[in-house]
Amino acid sequence: MTEELDIIKATFSSVVNLPANTDIGDYILVPFSDPVVAEPIVTLSFKEFITELNRITLNGGRDCPEVALSGIERALVISKPRSNIFLFTDAFPKDINKLASIENLCRNSLSQVIIFLTGYCKNGSRGNVEAYYDVAKACSGTVFQLNSADLRQVFRYIKEIIKVEWTNVISYDTFQNYKEISFSVDSFTKDVILAISGKYLLVKLSPVDKSNVTLENILESSHAQVIRLAEALPGDYTVSVRSQGTTSLTLYKKFQLPMQIGFSTKKPRSQKETSRRPMPGRENYILLDVVNTIKLELIVIQTYNDQENKTLSLQEYSADKYLAKTFIDPDKSFRIWIHGHDKVTQQQFTGSTKKLIPQMTVLDPTWIEPKAEILEGTSIIINYGNQATLACKVVGYPTPTVWWEDNEDNSTQSDSVLLEIPSLYISYYNIENVTTNITVFCKCRNSKGEDSQRIDVIVHRPFTFEVLQTPEDTTVEYGKEGRLFCQVSAYPEAEIKWYHNHTIVTKEEDLEVLSDENALLIKNMNVDKTGDYECEVSNTMHTKTYNAAVTISGMEAPQVEVDNSNITLHPGDFIDLECRVIRGKPTPVIVWKFISKDDFEVMLPEGVTLDKEKLKITAAQSEHNGVYRCYATNSEGRHFADIAVTVQYPPIISDNGATELEVKEDDNVVLQCDVTGSPAPTVWWERSQNGVIVPLDHRHHTDNNNEHRFKALDTDSGKYHCVAENFLGKVNKTIVVKVLVKPYIEAPASTTRTVRAGQSINLACNIKFGNPEPSTKWQFIALDSSSSVLQRGTSSLPLRINNVRHSNEGLYKCIADNIVGTDSISINVTVI
């Protein structure tokens, strides 16, 4: 342990380097050696702790196993709840009987035990490492098995663990080789650290949604890794760990509520009336402000000195304010624990404040000239006859005299409450039965001076608001005038505004506000003047609105007709298309649309023009075929009439040039033929080979889109002709189809041939088919597995071997291939 102790002494102070204001009560050293645990050394500051640490010397150091669990037990007994306990050892524990006691102490104290093991005991010795893992599991800790060279890194981990008050620490069951663990981060989680210990670690941490995540490596070695989420974004995460041997994983989460806490010895109404620290030796109100989605259920005071947990009665003050009450001991620091849930997500949570210390007496306070601040501001409105309570904060020392005055020289002495030692006070002033506007002054004075602040109290007085006439729903004839009326008697005087369809009415040509008649005049009625009219009546105290719907009469929906709904043209013809408005008021607007084959309205074809309300086709073409729709539209509706124009023309096949198509055997072949013509042409398919029409068998068929389909065989190569014909002409399109076929070699009569030395032998390689023509080769594989190509060619390729020798004995392969595939045969030749 000598090397480890030297590293601890040399590194601990410089790496951990805790600031003086760190929220830590005691620093305790518990040295131990076999068979005893030494008397603990308790220090009150980090500096004293480092001094005592440097005084420790080794005595023995060869014990393995040792009484390590007794040392842990002693540390848990003398330390405060929620302490961080770090064990440095190079041996296994032998005092396994202490395990139950340690588990019980950790359950009650909620302390955390982290073990750094830099050695092991030889086989046959008593004790084992599993006891350390049991301690870590029970005490929310981790076992790090490290080389002494890696020990310097662990102090960065120690610093991160003790400087944060972790809300949730989870030690997972140890595992072997590989494990995936999932955890979630909510919007209240502000910090996350993962500590993993095992041999030859491979750790991967990633969000379930595959988003990017930034990690900070706190400790990284082959036997230990500590990583932090650089930004704890809400979501689900997965950590996968691969290692050798026993592996442990501990998850640290810091939970922080969006909450404000204030204290006062007098019941406060807002955080402005509180102090961040409680008044000692008195009963304090605790005011808690939370976001309105949070529901608090329980508040617990946990004191540090006597380890007492006290549950307080919790009063819901408003939707986002809660109130509790407790006596604050002068010399006891404490923490407030809050339990509740999110009203939207129903997520349960537990959170706590940092360590809170009651206010302390100031022995020689600075004398301060008094300054007053009225918390309600410079003015407040109070309903007539009601009461109000005003609050005034006063800073000053010695204790200032505080009193209230009004503008009629009425004076009231105030019983001020000390809010913060030694010089912040709060004073309250009650106003009963307020009936007139007044000005109130908060005044203060001590031997250093005096100050005064004022607030205007404005009374909300009764007012008159009598509506005499409101607008009513009405109908106005097209082109005529109409009136809407709105009249009110109010105090303070009310203003009337008119709105048409939610837009304020100003000076317009067709709308006029007649103030002397309490009316709105609608001139020259048309559709634009229909809709919702709103009369808004308002004064400084009240606003009311009244609505009326205005409709129009004398309107007539449009109707159109055409002379001829079906027109037949030939290429080059000229024609005017016209539709007539039979009725409609207001006068309908005429719009022409072209209707596509799939019944969509599209732009007029090229060559079709508008002449006012007529449609002109100056030279009919095939693309002018279709339906032309005449729309007549006014505010009352829309009506249309269709003219179907048919331009007759001979068949046309798009892309009439010959094409070539290469396919493989068994491919599904689709030959396309896009045919137009009027009247609709008759379309069929033919096939020719060498200029001769070849009948199509049952595999070939043509669908309603004139697409010719078949599954390709080697016999299907040839020219395919799409033929279209109507009474105006005939046209065709040719597609050359080449069916590519994999080579096929006829199987030999025998795959084994025997020949006498000195004789000749013929080996056949007959290509039955293959398109394009395959290339062929004979390959010889000798008995010693050497290989050589004997002959190359195309199509069928016989092989003759003259004057056969024993070296010709072996396997002969004929291989044929083309772009589609390969085939081969093999013949084994034996020479006797």
Beta strands, then each sheet from edge to edge (+ up, - down):
strand 1: 27-29
strand 2: 32-33
strand 3: 36-37
strand 4: 41-43
strand 5: 84-89
strand 6: 112-117
strand 7: 143-145
strand 8: 168-171
strand 9: 175-185
strand 10: 189-207
strand 11: 215-220
strand 12: 224-229
strand 13: 235-255
strand 14: 259-264
strand 15: 283-290
strand 16: 294-303
strand 17: 309-312
strand 18: 315-318
strand 19: 321-327
strand 20: 334-342
strand 21: 348-352
strand 22: 368-374
strand 23: 379-383
strand 24: 388-397
strand 25: 401-406
strand 26: 411-413
strand 27: 417-420
strand 28: 424-431
strand 29: 438-446
strand 30: 449-460
strand 31: 464-469
strand 32: 474-477
strand 33: 482-485
strand 34: 487-491
strand 35: 495-500
strand 36: 503-504
strand 37: 511-514
strand 38: 519-522
strand 39: 531-538
strand 40: 543-553
strand 41: 556-561
strand 42: 566-569
strand 43: 575-577
strand 44: 580-585
strand 45: 589-595
strand 46: 601-602
strand 47: 608-611
strand 48: 614-617
strand 49: 626-634
strand 50: 637-647
strand 51: 649-653
strand 52: 659-664
strand 53: 668-671
strand 54: 675-678
strand 55: 682-689
strand 56: 692-694
strand 57: 701-702
strand 58: 708-711
strand 59: 718-726
strand 60: 729-745
strand 61: 752-755
strand 62: 761-763
strand 63: 767-771
strand 64: 775-782
strand 65: 787-794
strand 66: 799-801
strand 67: 810-817
strand 68: 822-831
sheet 1: 1+ 4-
sheet 2: 2+ 3-
sheet 3: 5+ 6+ 7+
sheet 4: 8+ 13- 9+
sheet 5: 8+ 13- 10+ 12- 11+
sheet 6: 14+ 15- 19+ 18-
sheet 7: 17+ 16- 20+ 21-
sheet 8: 22+ 24- 28+ 27-
sheet 9: 23+ 30+ 29- 25+ 26-
sheet 10: 31+ 34-
sheet 11: 32+ 40+ 39- 35+ 36-
sheet 12: 33+ 38- 37+
sheet 13: 41+ 44-
sheet 14: 42+ 50+ 49- 45+ 46-
sheet 15: 43+ 48- 47+
sheet 16: 51+ 54-
sheet 17: 52+ 60+ 59- 55+ 56-
sheet 18: 52+ 60+ 63-
sheet 19: 53+ 58- 57+
sheet 20: 61+ 68+ 67- 64+ 65-
sheet 21: 62+ 66-
end
